[in-house]
């Protein structure tokens, strides 16, 4: 009986980790191709620099500037609010890893 409970507990933890490691887009007005590329970039940066959100944000910003032109901004962190002005069709707000939020936008 105790072994069954342990197995169920481990299974729930595994499901939770799987759910939390999947990127969840909260809002985006980007076209589908740009949104997909940006989401993949954000996941890569956050996995590569999991202990340094500042470096992850820098990687996202620099890559977006090279790929889609200058004036991109990126915020990576926990528990922040924001109100921004941005160019239409150039905003992505997503969650990743359970407690990490990522906001990427362009304004010139």
Secondary structure as UniProt FT lines:
FT   HELIX           2..20
FT   STRAND          24..28
FT   HELIX           32..48
FT   TURN            49..51
FT   HELIX           53..68
FT   STRAND          72..77
FT   TURN            88..89
FT   STRAND          91..96
FT   TURN            97..99
FT   STRAND          100..106
//
